[in-house]
Amino acid sequence: MTQSNETTSYRDIKETVLARIRSGQWQPDSLLPNEQELAVEFSCTRTTVNRALRELADEGFLERRRKAGTRVLSAPQRQARFTIPMVRDEVEALGGTYRYALVSSATKRAPDWLCARLALKPDQDVMHVRCMHFNGNTPFQYENRWIVVDSVPQVVNADFASIGPNEWLIQTVPFTNVELSFLASRADESMAAFLDLPIGEPVFTGERITWLEGQPVTFAKMYFAAGYRMTTQY
């Protein structure tokens, strides 16, 4: 049923397109009517149709190609979204009592592997911070973090004895881009002692790189104690 241009919004068009996809009216790999045809059907502008289809493409339901038209994807491609919580918030959300302990912090030249990973110059300095996060007296996370001094010069005067580097960074400098990786690693002797694990035990590990307007800010590896769970929705 065609709606008037006074009531048709891009949200209405999104809902209708999704309903047709889910009902099978528009089959996987089928070509949708062009924007002008849809604009006539919905009695709206092509701009409104374009926004609806663009958002559905961003959400993984459609594939849009210039001159080739818009097709229904055979398998919806959904994007999982992760927040970057402070460990304190994670522990307290579990009903626990957060406790932090600094292991070490020092300014040093960036190692070769970090220069390669962050495209740093060999003579650039970084602040290397290692610390532990606890739920009460139980190990929760071991954090190994490198902060680029040129990007965050105030880090050389930071006191990480009382505040974790992630909390300090959130309070001090914004970021524009993030790369997250998740992997399994094995606990070496030091990590096993920190997390109260057997040596060689698989450890859920997260790697995070943040940038500010193209400049690398920090590289962190977070090692989680047994039982840690990460959940996302999409």
N, C-alpha and C positions, 0 to 999 in steps of 0.2 A: 504494500500500500504506500503510495507516494505521500510524503508529508510536506507541509508548507514550509517555505523558507523562513518563517517566523519561529518555527519550533524545531527544525532540524539542526542539530549540532554535530560536531565531529564525533562526540561520544555516542550519539544515536547511530551514526554510520558504523562506528567500530562495533557496537553491539550487534547490529544487523549482519555485518560481514562475518563476525565470529559465529553467530547463530547459523548462518548458511554453511560455514565450514564444518561446524560440529554436527549438523544434521545430515551432512553428506550432499547437500544441494550443490555445493562447489567442492568437487573432489580434489584430492592431492594431485599436484602437478597441473591442475586445470588453470587456464588463463582467465583472469577476471575481466569484466567489461572495462573499457578505458575510463579515464577520469571524467571526460565529458559526458559519456553515457550515464555514469553514476550520478553526476551532478544533475542531469535531467531527471533521473529517477527520483532522487531525493529532494528535488526542487531547491537546490543550494548552489553555492559557488564551487568552482573547481578547487579553490584554495581550501575549502572545508573538507572536500574529499581527499585532497592531497595530505592534509594533516592526519586524517584518520588512517589512511593506508600507510603513511610513513611511520606512525606509532606502532601499527600492527607488524610492520617489518622489523622495527627495533625490538619488539617483544618476541620475535621469532616465529610469527605465523605466516608471513608472506615473504616472497623474494621479489625485489623490484630491480629491473634492469632497464637502463635507458634504451629506448626504441624497441625493446623486446617485451615491454609490458610488465604486469604484475601477476605472479603465479602463487598458488597455494603451496606451501612447503609440504613435502611428503611426510616429514617428521618435524613437528614444531621444535625450534631451537630456543630453549629458554636459558636465560642468564641468571646464575645464582649470584646473590649479592651478599657480601660479607661486611660486617661492621669491624672496626678496629677498636675493641674495648680496652680500657685500662684493666690490668690484672686485678687491681683492687676491686673494681666493680664486678668482675667475674666471680671472685671469691665471695664477696658480700651477697651476690645474687644467689649463691648456693647456701646462704645462711651461715657462712663461716666468718672467721676473724682474720682479716688480712694482716700479714707481717712481712716486712721487707728487710733485706740484709745485703749490704754492699760486699762484694768479694774483692774487687780491685778496680782501679781507674787510673789511667795514665795517658798522657799525650805522647804520640810516637809517629814515625813516618808510616804512611800507608804501606802495608805489605803488597807484594807483587800481585797476588791473586785478587786483592781488593781493588787495586788500580785497574786491573783488567775488567773486573765486574762493573765498576762504576765509572770507567773512563777517566780515572784520575791521573795526574802527572806523578812521576816517581818521587818528587820532592814534597808532595802535599802531606800535611799533618792530619791526623785523625785522633779523636779521643776514643780510647778503647775502654769500655765499661763492661764488667761482668758482675752479675748480681743474682740473688735468689729471691723468689717470691714464695710465701708460705700461706697455707690455710691453717691457722693456729700454729701448731708445731709440725705439721705435715708438709713436706715439700710439694709445691704446686707447679712452679716453673723456674727453670734456669735460663737466664737471658745473657746472651753474648752479643754486644752491640758496638758498632763503630760509627762515630759521628764525624762528619767532614768539617774541619775547623774553618776552612775558607767559606763554607756555606753558613755556618753558625759560629761565628768567632767568639761569642759570649760563653761558649761551652768550656773554654779553658779556665773560667772562674767558677764553674758550676760546682755545687757541693752535693755529690751523689751519695753522701753518707746517710742523708735523711729522706731523700726522694729518689724514686726510680727514674732512669733516663727517659722512659716513654712518657711518664707523667710530666717530666720537665720539658720535653720537646713539645708536648701538646700545649703547655702554658707559654712557651717561648716563641715558637716559629710555626707558621702554617705549612701545609704541603698542597701541591696541585696534582700530583700523580703518585700512584702506589702500584707496586708489583708484589703480588702474594704468591708464594709457592708452598706446597705441603709435601712432605716426604717422610720416609721412615729412615732413621739412622740407628746405629748401634752404640750403646753407651760404652765410652771408654772408661778408664779407671777413675778419672776426675769426675766425669758426668755421673757415673754410677754412684759415687760417694755423695754428690750433691742431691741427687734424686732418690737415694736409697733404693737402688736397683742393682741386680746382678750385672757384672761386667759382660758386655756383649748383648744385653737385652735390647730388643727393638724399642725405639723411642719415637713417639709422634713428634715431628719437628716442623716448625713453621719458619719460613724465611720471608723477610719483608724489606723492601727497598722503597724509600720515599724520595720524591724530588720536589723542588720549588722552582717553578718556571724554568725547567730544564736543568737546574743545578742539583746534583745529588746531595741529599741531606744526611741520610743514615742507611746503614745496612745492619739488620738484626737477625739473629737466629734464636728462636725460642724452643726450648726442649721441655716437654710436658711430662709430668709424672703419670704413672699408670692410672687408668680410669678417666683420663681427660676426654671430654666430648665436645665437638664443635658441630653446631647445627645451623643450617641456613634454609631459607624458604624462597621459592620463586613461583 
